[in-house]
Amino acid sequence: MDEMEEELKCPVCGSFYREPLILPCSHNLCQACARNILVQTPEAESPQSRRASGVSDYDYLDLDKMSLYSEADSGYGSYGGFASAPTTPCQKSPNGVRVFPPAAPPPPHLPPAGLAPVPRNACLTCPQCHRSLILDERGLRGFPKNRVLEGVIDRYQQSKAAALRCQLCEKAPKEATVMCEQCDVFYCEPCRLRCHPPRGPLAKHRLVPPAQGRVSRRLSPRKISTCTDHELENHSMYCVQCKMPVCYQCLEEGKHSSHEVKALGAMWKLHKSQLSQALNGLSDRAKEAKEFLVQLRNMVQQIQENSVEFEACLVAQCDALIDALNRRKAQLLSRVNKEHEHKLKVVRDQISHCTVKLRQTTGLMEYCLEVIKENDPSGFLQISDALIRRVHLTEDQWGKGTLTPRMTTDFDLNLDSAPLLQSIHQLDFVQMKASSPVPAPPILQLEECCTHNNSATLSWKQPPLSTVQVEGYILELDDGNGGQFREVYVGKETMCTVDGLHFNSTYSARVKAFNKTGVSQYSKTLVLQTSEGCNFETQSAPYSQLVAWFSFDPGSAHSDILFSNDNLTVTCNSYDDRVVLGKTGFSKGLHYWELSIDRYDNHPDPAFGVARVDVLKDVMLGKDDKAWAMYVDNNRSWFMHNNSHTNRTEGGITKGATVGVLLDLTRRTLTFSINEDQQGPVAFENMEGLFFPAVSLNRNVQVTLHTGLPVPEFYTSRASMQ
């Protein structure tokens, strides 16, 4: 449990928390430390002036809807409904965290700091995240006490079984000799005589031995959680929007009238379950990290062994080239040693970095496990959201690439000993010569690609900013039936016409570039129709549907997207919406695909539609001007483009539902359906350009893509009436 000790210490005083307060940013402070770093602010920034301007003291609770780093350059930000504090020079606490200097000491006639009232218009800045806020008339009483943290600290200190120390010694605490049951403070003999003399009201206090005081403190009942606004009322409910426990009087006053309120016990169990589930994933990461550290330590030994072996081989080769090679031999040995030290430095740095992260992860896990043991629902719920976020954030930090060695153990050096004596000064390691990079993937020029009868013409180019030399291109087509790709052209030209294709067939085309170094990745896949073949006709005009088979594209998707089923099924490991695109883009014809809802938990709002290739991947589909989408819940659906909502329709989704997307680039329209029922009128018109199938979802949703489908009946019926 030693790793957990950092979680239990105040960032200001560096000691274990005493009477910790929970700040709106979910960090903690000792009550005395919070009072010490208060800063006076101008009258214009008082809570009353902010209420008069219509700003609520409770706005800071919606932190997930705001940017916490709007003033990242200065290191300070604005906290929801609280005004920013004046800039003040920073100091450092005993554990290295920046804090504001304490306010000026009170005059001698005022009571001690622990009892003095908070100055009017006082400002408090969190020493960890540097968020500033103005205190209201309640002062520090407006912040809830972290009783769960107090309980964890008590158990931690008891587990150490160390001698009890005086709590009033300023420097090196001496061993305590007594404890006052009324003051709940341990005293050494000098501090007892100075701070707790046996006269006046203090004469009636009961002093007991430290060991007895520890037992009585452990056996004393935990205080019942009370509301910060109504100190005589116990917490009984939980506000989902505000993410805080509330009392009945808060509800009667209407502070949460439009919010969803749930029973305290039910939310306590739910958040405990969520924290336990999050810890399971983090525990697996910690186990992998321990195994990874073993691997890195083995690599150190292997590098040392390989280095000795390589040096011996190099010396033997250089000695065979007589005296003329001696000077060059020393140079080559020096380069090998540098490579040796570089490899060791990289691996040791990675060991050090990984060890620190593992210790922090283990400390957080132990702290969370101790928090789960607490039986105080209200106190637990006050910190559970922050802990869950920290657990997920820590798990994400063990993500891709973290548990991969940054250096190999092999010395891939090859000494060429064939040259004659006159070539000695040109002797070098062969692999040290730099090679030119691989070309970037070409870009298909869709406006120049076309089909005529049973032939297809394709055109491509290199990316505008690419400076790598290209020696040629390789064009590949499939067999027109979704089979394997085959090469149809290899050369330097950037346009090619392929004849002899099947009539009325759909082909997929792709191209890649190459040079002496290697071959680039493939371009985006383009779907081509070789004839005017139609799937259905009306009396007025034939409809030509380009049937395409495609899957989701891992290369362009957000890193939080999870793929399975040959990239046909996707979900997400984040609570926020993430976007994934299809591999195929469309610029002509009629296209239809469906998405089946495999999982739908806790009423999320997935979105379905089409998007440009440069659409934002970390927001809901339709929030920017690069996407056209329908987002749905379990009751209704809306059309959205550029964050503008239109045409709300009745009809939502559940597990097992099917969402259809119909892109008609002949009529330039986009239409949606749910379970083959069209949702409202045509969703979007004037659709021009290149569009990719797109979905946005979070971890509560899983969908599977179905492609190569015929046009649904509701669209063919509408076409026949036109």
NUPAKE-421805 format. One line per field, with one value per residue (C-alpha): x, y, z. Coordinates in Angstrom, 1 decimal. Example, Ala and Ser with C-alpha at 12.3 -4.5 7.8 and 13.67 -1.06 7.14 Angstrom:
<nodes>
xx (12.3; 13.7)
yy (-4.5; -1.1)
zz (7.8; 7.1)
</nodes>
This chain:
<nodes>
xx (0.0; 3.0; 2.2; -1.1; 0.5; 0.7; -3.0; -3.5; -1.3; -2.3; -0.7; -0.1; 1.3; 2.6; 1.2; -1.8; -5.1; -6.8; -10.4; -10.2; -12.5; -13.7; -13.2; -15.4; -12.5; -12.7; -9.3; -8.9; -7.4; -7.0; -9.4; -6.6; -4.5; -7.5; -7.9; -4.2; -4.2; -7.3; -6.7; -8.8; -10.6; -12.2; -15.8; -16.8; -16.2; -18.3; -20.9; -23.7; -22.5; -22.3; -25.8; -27.0; -25.5; -27.4; -24.4; -25.1; -22.9; -23.6; -22.4; -19.1; -20.8; -21.2; -17.4; -17.9; -19.6; -16.9; -13.3; -11.1; -8.1; -9.4; -6.4; -3.8; -1.0; -1.1; -1.7; -5.0; -8.6; -12.1; -14.2; -17.8; -19.8; -16.9; -14.9; -11.2; -8.9; -6.3; -2.9; -0.6; 3.0; 3.2; 5.2; 5.8; 4.4; 6.5; 5.6; 6.4; 2.9; 2.5; 0.3; -0.7; 1.1; -1.0; -3.1; -1.8; -1.8; -4.8; -4.4; -3.6; -7.1; -8.7; -9.2; -6.9; -6.9; -8.9; -11.7; -11.5; -14.2; -13.4; -12.7; -15.4; -14.9; -12.2; -10.8; -9.4; -7.1; -6.7; -2.9; -3.1; -5.1; -4.9; -8.6; -9.8; -13.2; -14.8; -16.3; -19.9; -21.2; -20.9; -17.1; -15.3; -18.5; -19.8; -17.3; -18.3; -16.0; -14.4; -15.2; -14.3; -10.8; -10.6; -11.6; -9.0; -6.3; -7.2; -7.0; -3.7; -2.1; -3.4; -1.9; 1.5; 1.4; 3.9; 4.2; 1.7; 3.1; 2.2; -0.1; 1.0; 4.8; 5.9; 9.0; 9.9; 6.8; 7.6; 6.0; 2.6; 2.1; -1.7; -4.8; -7.7; -11.0; -12.8; -10.3; -9.5; -5.8; -2.6; -0.1; 3.5; 4.3; 5.7; 2.7; 0.2; 1.6; 1.7; -1.6; -3.8; -3.1; -5.2; -7.1; -10.3; -12.6; -9.8; -9.6; -12.8; -11.3; -10.4; -6.8; -6.1; -3.0; -2.3; -3.1; -6.4; -7.1; -6.5; -8.9; -11.6; -11.1; -11.5; -14.6; -16.3; -19.2; -18.8; -20.6; -23.7; -23.4; -25.3; -26.2; -23.8; -26.7; -28.9; -26.6; -29.5; -30.6; -29.1; -28.4; -31.2; -31.2; -28.7; -29.0; -27.8; -27.3; -25.4; -23.6; -24.0; -26.1; -29.0; -31.4; -35.2; -35.1; -33.0; -35.7; -38.5; -36.8; -36.7; -33.0; -33.2; -36.7; -35.9; -33.1; -33.3; -33.1; -32.5; -32.3; -29.0; -28.6; -29.2; -26.7; -24.2; -24.4; -24.3; -21.2; -19.5; -20.2; -18.8; -15.6; -15.1; -15.5; -13.1; -10.6; -10.7; -9.4; -6.8; -5.7; -5.1; -3.0; -0.9; -0.3; 0.9; 3.1; 4.8; 5.4; 6.7; 9.2; 10.5; 10.9; 12.8; 15.2; 15.9; 16.6; 19.3; 21.1; 20.7; 22.0; 25.0; 25.7; 25.2; 27.4; 30.3; 29.8; 29.7; 32.8; 34.8; 33.8; 34.7; 38.1; 38.9; 38.0; 40.0; 43.1; 43.2; 43.7; 47.2; 48.5; 46.8; 43.4; 44.2; 43.2; 39.9; 39.3; 39.3; 36.8; 34.4; 34.6; 33.7; 30.6; 29.6; 30.0; 27.8; 25.2; 25.5; 25.0; 22.2; 20.3; 20.9; 19.8; 16.6; 15.7; 16.6; 14.7; 11.7; 12.1; 12.2; 9.2; 7.2; 8.1; 6.9; 3.6; 3.1; 3.7; 1.1; -1.3; -0.9; -1.3; -4.5; -5.8; -5.2; -6.8; -9.9; -10.1; -10.0; -12.7; -14.9; -14.7; -16.4; -20.0; -20.9; -23.0; -23.0; -19.3; -18.5; -20.7; -19.0; -15.7; -16.8; -17.2; -13.7; -12.2; -13.9; -12.6; -9.1; -9.2; -10.2; -7.7; -4.9; -6.0; -5.9; -2.3; -1.3; -2.7; -1.2; 2.6; 3.2; 4.0; 6.2; 10.0; 11.4; 14.7; 15.7; 18.4; 20.2; 23.1; 22.2; 25.7; 27.6; 31.3; 32.5; 36.1; 36.6; 38.1; 41.9; 44.2; 43.7; 40.0; 40.5; 39.6; 36.2; 35.3; 31.9; 29.0; 26.8; 23.4; 24.4; 23.8; 20.5; 17.9; 15.1; 11.6; 8.7; 6.3; 3.0; -0.2; -1.5; -4.9; -7.5; -8.9; -12.6; -13.6; -11.5; -12.5; -15.3; -16.7; -18.0; -19.6; -17.2; -14.1; -13.0; -10.6; -8.9; -6.7; -4.5; -1.8; 0.6; -0.3; 0.5; 3.0; 4.9; 8.5; 9.5; 10.6; 8.2; 9.4; 6.0; 2.5; 0.6; -3.1; -5.2; -8.9; -10.9; -12.8; -16.1; -17.6; -15.9; -13.0; -9.2; -7.5; -5.1; -2.6; -3.8; -1.1; 2.5; 4.2; 5.0; 1.7; -1.0; -3.9; -5.0; -7.9; -8.8; -10.8; -12.5; -14.4; -17.8; -20.9; -23.2; -20.7; -19.3; -15.5; -13.3; -10.1; -7.0; -3.5; -0.1; 3.3; 6.8; 10.4; 13.8; 13.1; 9.7; 6.0; 3.5; 0.2; -2.9; -5.1; -8.7; -10.8; -13.0; -16.2; -17.0; -20.0; -19.2; -22.6; -25.9; -27.4; -30.4; -31.9; -35.3; -37.0; -39.9; -41.9; -40.2; -36.5; -34.4; -32.8; -29.2; -28.1; -24.3; -24.1; -21.0; -19.5; -17.4; -16.4; -15.4; -12.0; -9.6; -7.0; -9.2; -11.2; -10.7; -8.3; -11.1; -13.1; -13.0; -13.3; -14.4; -16.1; -13.7; -14.2; -18.0; -18.8; -17.7; -18.1; -16.1; -14.2; -15.1; -18.2; -17.8; -19.0; -16.4; -16.7; -15.8; -16.0; -16.5; -13.6; -15.5; -16.4; -19.3; -19.6; -22.2; -25.2; -27.6; -26.3; -28.0; -26.6; -28.0; -26.7; -28.1; -28.1; -26.3; -26.1; -28.0; -27.4; -28.3; -30.2; -27.2; -27.6; -25.8; -25.7; -25.8; -25.2; -22.4; -19.4; -16.4; -13.1; -11.8; -14.8; -14.1; -13.6; -14.1; -17.6; -21.1; -21.7; -23.3; -21.7; -19.6; -20.2; -18.5; -21.3; -25.0; -26.6; -29.6; -29.1; -31.6; -32.5; -35.1; -38.1; -37.2; -34.8; -33.4; -31.6; -28.4; -25.8; -23.3; -24.8; -28.3; -31.2; -34.2; -37.4; -37.7; -39.7; -41.2; -39.5; -36.4; -34.2; -33.6; -31.4; -32.1; -33.3; -32.1; -31.1; -31.1; -29.1; -30.0; -27.7; -29.1; -26.4; -28.5; -31.2; -28.6; -30.7; -30.0; -32.9; -33.1; -35.2; -35.6; -36.8; -37.7; -40.0; -38.8; -38.0; -39.8; -39.3; -36.0; -33.5; -31.0; -30.9; -28.3; -25.7; -22.7; -19.1; -17.5; -19.2; -18.2; -20.6; -20.2; -21.3; -20.7; -21.2; -19.9; -19.2; -23.0; -23.6; -22.4; -23.5; -22.9; -22.7; -24.6; -23.7; -24.6; -28.3; -31.1; -33.0; -35.9; -39.5; -40.5; -38.0; -39.0; -42.7; -42.0; -40.0; -42.8; -45.2; -43.0)
yy (0.0; 2.3; 3.5; 4.8; 7.2; 10.0; 9.9; 10.6; 13.7; 17.3; 19.1; 22.2; 21.0; 17.6; 15.8; 13.5; 15.3; 16.7; 17.6; 17.3; 19.4; 18.4; 21.2; 21.5; 20.2; 16.9; 17.6; 17.8; 20.2; 20.3; 22.8; 24.7; 24.7; 26.0; 28.8; 29.6; 30.1; 32.3; 35.5; 38.7; 39.8; 43.1; 43.9; 43.7; 39.9; 39.1; 36.3; 38.8; 40.7; 37.4; 36.4; 39.8; 39.1; 35.8; 33.5; 30.5; 29.2; 25.7; 26.2; 24.6; 21.2; 21.0; 20.7; 18.0; 20.5; 23.2; 23.6; 23.6; 25.0; 28.1; 30.0; 27.3; 29.7; 31.3; 28.1; 29.4; 29.1; 30.2; 27.9; 27.7; 30.3; 31.6; 34.6; 34.2; 35.2; 37.9; 36.6; 36.1; 34.9; 31.2; 29.3; 25.6; 23.3; 20.5; 18.0; 20.3; 21.5; 25.2; 27.1; 30.7; 32.4; 32.6; 35.6; 38.3; 37.1; 38.4; 41.1; 40.0; 40.8; 38.3; 34.6; 31.9; 31.0; 27.8; 29.8; 33.1; 33.9; 33.7; 37.3; 38.7; 38.1; 35.5; 33.5; 30.0; 28.5; 24.7; 24.1; 21.0; 22.2; 25.9; 26.6; 29.7; 30.4; 33.1; 31.8; 32.7; 33.8; 30.2; 30.4; 27.1; 25.5; 25.5; 22.7; 19.1; 17.2; 14.1; 11.7; 8.7; 10.0; 10.5; 6.9; 5.6; 7.7; 6.3; 2.7; 3.4; 5.0; 2.2; -0.4; 1.2; 0.5; 3.3; 5.3; 8.1; 11.5; 14.9; 16.8; 20.3; 20.1; 22.5; 20.7; 17.1; 15.7; 14.1; 11.0; 11.7; 11.2; 11.9; 12.4; 14.8; 13.0; 16.3; 18.1; 14.8; 15.8; 14.0; 16.0; 15.6; 16.8; 20.3; 20.9; 19.8; 22.2; 25.0; 24.5; 22.5; 23.7; 22.1; 25.2; 27.0; 25.0; 22.8; 21.4; 19.4; 17.6; 14.0; 13.1; 9.4; 7.5; 7.6; 3.9; 4.2; 7.4; 5.5; 2.8; 5.2; 7.2; 4.1; 3.0; 6.4; 6.5; 8.2; 11.5; 11.4; 13.3; 16.6; 19.0; 21.9; 24.3; 22.9; 21.6; 20.1; 17.9; 14.6; 13.7; 11.4; 11.7; 12.1; 14.7; 13.0; 16.4; 18.1; 14.8; 15.5; 14.2; 16.5; 16.7; 16.9; 20.6; 21.3; 19.5; 21.5; 24.8; 23.9; 24.0; 20.7; 20.9; 20.1; 17.6; 13.8; 12.8; 9.2; 7.3; 7.7; 4.0; 3.0; 5.5; 4.4; 0.8; 1.8; 3.9; 1.3; -1.2; 1.2; 1.8; -1.9; -2.6; 0.2; -1.3; -4.7; -3.1; -1.2; -4.3; -6.1; -3.1; -3.2; -6.9; -6.3; -3.5; -5.8; -8.4; -5.6; -4.5; -8.0; -8.0; -4.7; -5.9; -9.0; -6.8; -4.9; -8.2; -9.3; -6.0; -6.3; -9.8; -8.9; -5.9; -8.1; -10.6; -7.9; -6.1; -9.4; -10.0; -6.5; -6.6; -9.9; -8.4; -5.2; -7.2; -9.1; -5.9; -5.3; -2.0; 0.2; -0.7; 0.1; 3.7; 2.9; 0.1; 2.5; 4.7; 1.8; 0.6; 4.0; 4.0; 0.6; 1.8; 4.8; 2.5; 0.3; 3.2; 4.6; 1.3; 1.0; 4.6; 4.2; 0.9; 2.2; 5.4; 3.4; 1.2; 4.3; 5.8; 2.6; 2.1; 5.5; 5.0; 1.6; 2.9; 5.6; 3.1; 0.7; 3.6; 4.6; 1.1; 0.6; 3.9; 3.0; -0.4; 1.3; 3.7; 0.9; -0.6; 2.6; 2.2; 5.9; 6.3; 10.0; 10.4; 7.8; 9.5; 12.8; 11.4; 8.4; 10.3; 11.8; 8.4; 6.7; 9.3; 9.0; 5.2; 5.4; 8.1; 6.0; 3.0; 5.0; 6.0; 2.3; 2.3; 1.7; 1.8; 2.2; -1.5; -1.9; -1.7; 1.4; -0.4; -3.8; -6.0; -6.7; -4.8; -4.8; -3.7; -5.4; -4.8; -5.2; -6.4; -6.9; -3.5; -3.2; -1.2; 2.0; 1.8; 1.6; 5.2; 4.6; 1.7; 2.1; 0.2; -0.6; -0.1; 3.4; 4.8; 6.6; 5.5; 7.6; 7.2; 5.2; 7.3; 8.5; 6.8; 8.3; 10.2; 9.1; 12.1; 11.3; 14.0; 12.4; 8.8; 7.4; 4.3; 3.8; 0.5; -2.2; 0.0; 2.2; 5.2; 6.1; 9.0; 9.7; 12.0; 12.3; 14.4; 18.1; 18.3; 15.0; 15.5; 11.8; 10.6; 8.2; 5.7; 4.3; 3.2; 0.0; -0.1; -3.0; -4.0; -6.8; -9.4; -7.4; -9.8; -8.8; -11.2; -10.7; -7.7; -8.1; -5.8; -4.2; -1.6; -0.9; 2.2; 5.9; 7.3; 8.8; 7.8; 4.4; 3.0; -0.6; -2.4; -5.8; -5.6; -7.3; -5.3; -4.2; -5.1; -3.3; -3.1; -1.8; 0.0; 1.1; 2.3; 2.5; 4.1; 2.7; 3.7; 1.9; 2.0; 0.3; 0.4; 2.9; 2.0; 1.8; 4.8; 4.9; 2.3; 3.5; 1.7; 1.8; 0.6; -0.5; 0.1; 1.9; -1.2; -0.5; -2.3; -0.9; 1.5; 3.9; 5.2; 8.5; 7.5; 4.5; 4.4; 3.1; 1.7; 1.1; -1.9; -1.6; -3.9; -2.1; -2.2; 0.4; 2.0; 1.5; 3.8; 7.0; 6.2; 7.7; 5.7; 4.9; 2.9; -0.9; -3.1; -6.8; -9.1; -8.1; -4.4; -4.7; -4.4; -1.4; 0.0; 2.4; 2.4; 6.0; 7.6; 10.4; 10.2; 9.0; 8.9; 6.0; 6.2; 3.5; 2.5; 3.5; 7.0; 7.8; 10.7; 9.2; 6.9; 5.5; 3.7; 2.0; 0.4; -0.6; -0.8; -3.2; -2.2; -5.1; -3.3; -0.3; 0.5; 3.6; 5.5; 6.9; 9.0; 7.3; 9.1; 7.7; 9.3; 10.4; 12.7; 14.2; 12.5; 15.4; 15.3; 15.8; 12.4; 13.4; 14.9; 13.6; 13.2; 16.4; 18.8; 20.3; 21.2; 18.1; 15.6; 15.0; 12.7; 11.5; 10.9; 8.9; 7.9; 5.3; 7.6; 10.2; 11.0; 14.3; 15.4; 17.4; 19.2; 21.9; 21.5; 22.6; 20.3; 19.9; 17.8; 15.9; 12.7; 10.1; 6.7; 5.7; 2.6; -0.3; -3.4; -5.3; -2.3; -1.6; 1.9; 2.4; 5.1; 5.9; 8.2; 9.2; 11.3; 11.3; 13.3; 14.7; 13.6; 11.7; 9.7; 7.6; 4.8; 2.8; -0.8; 0.0; 2.9; 6.2; 8.9; 12.1; 13.5; 13.7; 14.5; 16.5; 17.9; 19.4; 16.7; 17.1; 15.9; 12.8; 11.2; 8.4; 6.3; 7.4; 6.6; 8.2; 6.2; 5.7; 2.7; 2.1; 1.2; -1.5; -1.6; -4.0; -2.7; -4.5; -3.5; -4.5; -4.2; -3.3; -0.1; -0.4; -0.5; 2.9; 4.6; 2.6; 3.3; 7.0; 6.9; 5.2; 8.0; 10.7)
zz (0.0; 0.0; -3.6; -2.3; 0.1; -2.5; -2.9; 0.8; 1.1; 0.7; -2.3; -0.1; 3.2; 1.9; 5.0; 5.3; 4.8; 7.9; 7.5; 3.6; 1.5; -2.0; -4.5; -7.6; -9.7; -7.7; -6.0; -2.2; 0.2; 4.0; 5.5; 7.1; 3.9; 2.0; 4.4; 4.1; 0.4; 0.2; -1.8; -1.5; -4.7; -5.8; -4.8; -8.5; -8.4; -5.4; -5.6; -5.3; -8.4; -10.3; -9.3; -10.4; -13.9; -14.1; -13.5; -11.2; -8.4; -9.7; -13.2; -12.3; -12.0; -15.8; -16.3; -19.0; -21.2; -20.9; -21.8; -18.7; -20.5; -22.2; -20.8; -21.2; -22.0; -18.6; -16.6; -15.2; -16.4; -15.5; -13.5; -14.7; -12.9; -10.8; -11.8; -12.4; -9.5; -9.8; -11.0; -8.0; -8.0; -7.2; -4.6; -4.2; -1.6; 0.1; -2.6; -5.5; -6.4; -7.3; -4.8; -4.2; -1.2; 1.9; 2.6; 4.9; 8.6; 10.6; 13.2; 16.7; 18.0; 15.6; 16.6; 15.3; 11.6; 12.1; 13.7; 11.8; 9.3; 5.6; 4.3; 2.1; -1.7; -1.0; -3.9; -3.8; -6.5; -6.7; -6.4; -8.7; -11.7; -11.0; -11.4; -9.6; -8.0; -5.8; -2.5; -1.7; 1.7; 3.0; 2.6; 3.0; 4.4; 0.8; 0.0; 1.2; 3.5; 2.0; 4.8; 2.6; 2.3; 6.0; 6.6; 4.1; 5.8; 9.2; 8.0; 6.3; 9.3; 11.5; 9.1; 9.6; 13.3; 14.0; 17.1; 17.3; 16.8; 18.1; 15.8; 16.9; 16.6; 13.8; 12.6; 13.6; 15.4; 18.8; 20.1; 21.5; 25.2; 25.5; 23.4; 24.3; 23.5; 23.3; 21.0; 19.1; 19.0; 20.0; 22.1; 23.1; 26.7; 25.7; 23.3; 25.9; 28.5; 25.9; 24.0; 26.4; 30.0; 32.8; 33.7; 32.6; 30.3; 29.2; 32.7; 32.1; 29.0; 29.3; 28.5; 27.7; 26.5; 22.8; 22.2; 23.9; 21.9; 18.7; 19.6; 20.7; 17.5; 15.4; 17.3; 17.2; 14.9; 11.5; 11.2; 9.1; 5.8; 5.9; 3.1; 2.6; 2.1; 4.9; 7.6; 9.6; 6.7; 5.7; 2.1; 0.8; -3.0; -5.9; -8.7; -11.9; -13.8; -11.0; -10.0; -6.3; -3.3; -2.2; 0.6; 0.6; 1.4; -1.7; -3.8; -2.1; -2.9; -6.6; -7.1; -9.0; -10.3; -13.9; -13.1; -12.9; -9.2; -8.1; -4.8; -3.0; -2.3; -5.9; -7.3; -4.6; -5.8; -9.5; -9.1; -7.0; -9.8; -12.4; -10.4; -9.9; -13.6; -14.4; -12.0; -13.7; -16.9; -15.1; -13.2; -16.5; -17.7; -14.5; -14.9; -18.5; -17.3; -14.7; -17.4; -19.7; -17.1; -16.8; -20.6; -20.6; -17.8; -19.8; -22.8; -20.9; -20.3; -23.9; -25.2; -23.0; -24.2; -27.8; -27.4; -26.1; -28.9; -31.6; -30.2; -30.3; -33.9; -34.9; -33.2; -35.0; -38.4; -37.8; -36.5; -39.8; -41.8; -40.2; -38.9; -41.5; -40.1; -36.4; -36.6; -38.4; -35.9; -33.0; -34.8; -35.5; -31.9; -30.7; -32.9; -31.6; -28.1; -28.8; -30.3; -27.2; -24.8; -26.9; -26.8; -23.0; -22.4; -24.4; -22.6; -19.2; -19.8; -20.8; -17.7; -15.5; -17.2; -17.0; -13.4; -12.4; -14.3; -12.8; -9.2; -9.9; -11.4; -8.4; -5.9; -7.7; -7.7; -4.0; -3.2; -5.3; -3.6; -0.2; -1.3; -2.4; 1.1; 2.5; 3.5; 3.2; 0.0; 0.1; 0.7; -2.0; -4.6; -4.0; -5.3; -7.5; -10.8; -10.5; -9.6; -12.5; -14.8; -13.4; -13.7; -17.4; -18.1; -16.5; -18.5; -21.7; -20.8; -21.0; -24.6; -28.0; -28.1; -24.3; -23.7; -26.8; -26.6; -28.2; -29.0; -30.3; -28.6; -31.9; -33.3; -37.0; -38.1; -40.9; -41.5; -45.1; -45.0; -48.8; -49.8; -50.3; -48.1; -50.2; -49.3; -45.5; -44.9; -46.6; -44.4; -42.7; -41.4; -44.4; -42.8; -41.5; -45.0; -45.2; -47.7; -49.3; -47.7; -49.1; -51.2; -49.8; -51.0; -54.3; -54.4; -57.0; -58.9; -58.8; -61.2; -63.9; -63.2; -65.4; -67.1; -70.7; -71.7; -70.5; -70.0; -67.1; -67.0; -63.8; -62.9; -59.8; -58.4; -55.5; -52.5; -53.0; -50.2; -51.0; -52.0; -52.2; -55.6; -57.2; -59.9; -60.9; -60.0; -59.7; -60.5; -59.2; -59.9; -58.4; -60.5; -60.5; -58.0; -54.7; -55.3; -55.0; -56.6; -59.5; -61.2; -64.4; -64.9; -63.8; -65.1; -64.7; -66.1; -63.8; -66.0; -67.3; -69.3; -68.7; -71.4; -71.6; -68.3; -67.7; -68.6; -65.9; -63.1; -60.1; -59.8; -57.0; -58.0; -56.0; -56.8; -55.0; -55.7; -55.5; -55.7; -54.9; -51.2; -51.2; -52.0; -50.6; -49.0; -51.2; -52.0; -51.0; -52.8; -55.7; -56.8; -60.5; -62.5; -66.0; -67.7; -67.4; -65.8; -63.5; -60.6; -61.2; -63.6; -63.6; -66.6; -66.4; -66.0; -65.0; -61.6; -61.6; -58.3; -57.9; -55.6; -53.5; -50.8; -48.2; -44.5; -41.9; -42.3; -39.2; -40.8; -40.7; -37.6; -34.1; -31.9; -29.4; -32.0; -31.6; -34.7; -35.1; -37.6; -40.5; -39.7; -40.2; -36.5; -34.4; -30.9; -28.8; -25.5; -24.6; -23.1; -25.6; -29.3; -31.8; -35.6; -38.0; -41.8; -44.4; -46.7; -49.9; -51.0; -53.4; -55.9; -58.4; -58.5; -56.0; -52.9; -49.9; -46.8; -43.4; -39.8; -37.3; -33.6; -31.7; -28.3; -27.0; -23.3; -21.1; -23.9; -25.9; -29.1; -32.0; -35.3; -38.9; -42.2; -44.6; -44.2; -45.9; -45.4; -43.2; -40.8; -37.1; -35.4; -31.7; -31.8; -32.7; -36.4; -37.8; -35.3; -38.1; -41.7; -43.0; -42.1; -42.7; -40.2; -38.3; -34.6; -32.6; -29.1; -27.9; -28.8; -31.5; -34.3; -35.6; -38.8; -38.1; -40.2; -39.0; -35.4; -36.8; -35.9; -38.2; -38.7; -35.4; -36.1; -33.8; -33.8; -32.0; -31.8; -29.5; -29.6; -32.8; -34.8; -38.3; -39.6; -43.3; -45.2; -48.8; -50.8; -54.2; -56.0; -59.1; -57.4; -54.9; -51.8; -48.5; -46.9; -43.7; -42.5; -39.2; -39.6; -43.3; -42.3; -43.8; -41.2; -42.3; -45.7; -47.6; -44.9; -47.0; -50.6; -52.9; -52.0; -54.3; -54.0; -52.5; -49.4; -47.1; -45.0; -41.4; -37.9; -34.5; -31.3; -27.7; -25.5; -25.0; -28.6; -31.0; -34.7; -37.6; -41.2; -44.1; -47.7; -51.2; -50.5; -53.0; -52.7; -50.1; -51.2; -49.8; -52.2; -55.3; -54.6; -54.3; -57.6; -59.4; -58.4; -59.8)
</nodes>
